[in-house]
């Protein structure tokens, strides 16, 4: 391992910050495999992790991955092709593969905190997060439902963060996320749907360059309530939200029966599906593209993407983890960062 300082090449894009995730899971292996894919034109990234852990894991898995310690993100731009740049994040306890340790919860969160700090300082172009193990964090006193909510907390008061799952075939957004199904129904309101729809429409325009996004809105109940025969929420909560979104100039339509809106012909009629609860959104996209899907948190003042799968503790350390979703997340974070840069430049020019 080496520690090298030096300025970034002039005019180079900012590197992406890749967080540690749960160290007992597959995040480290995914990080190593992503770096090995750098020859495919992968954008430059640096890991916020324990360098010795990654070096040991690479040796265990038979991967030739030189590790370069850095103390500034800019150093990654010069080092990336020759070695995996790692900004050190110490762990409190040794890692036992497949067995999360509460003692390392603070390190997992510190890795995320540091990535956000780098983005706010303007030294990282965006954040790509490896999967966390929520139960271990909860048992350690973590007060947020997941990554999405924690990042909104770090972004500051008033931030409306929204989970968007993306694959080449489908984009989905759940209005309610990491809560029980009972709580999802209780928390679903017209105001929440409208707020979520507004964030989604803005993200489609800026991050995806879709000038007039089409938003298909799923109903909550089977057959979107069947005109009240199967529940009144679709008529009393969802439909009014759609009308309000349309009054705001947003092309939202529905509520649609969720069992018929995800086949290929139906998907061709919209740009993104606004779903009422977690599984209604995530089941179709994970069925269509489990290893290639990307989780994007929209509504934040910085770019954040993540694989759309979990820590996979059962295969951690075996070399069997598929890095496709992480690699797609890295590429997508870079694309969004560039689109936001262009949009910001255009806004600045228009204001002059």
Secondary structure, DSSP 8 states (H G I E B T S, - for coil): -EE------TT----EEEE---TTTTHHHHHHHHHHTGGGT---EEEEE-HHHHHHHHHHTT----EEEESSTTHHHHHTTTSEEEEE---SS--BTTB--GGGHHHHHHHHHHHHHHHHHTS-SEEEE----HHHHHHTT--SSSHHHHHHHHH-TT---EEEEE-SS-EEEESS-SS-HHHHHHH--HHHHHHHHHHHHHHHHHTS--TT-EEEEE-SSGGGGGGGTT-SHIIIIIHHHHHHHHHTT-EEEEEE-TTSSSSHHHHTT-SEEEESSHHHHHHHHHHH-TTT-EEEEESSSS-EEEESS---TTTTTTT----HHHHHHHHHHHHHHHHHHHHHHHHHHHH-
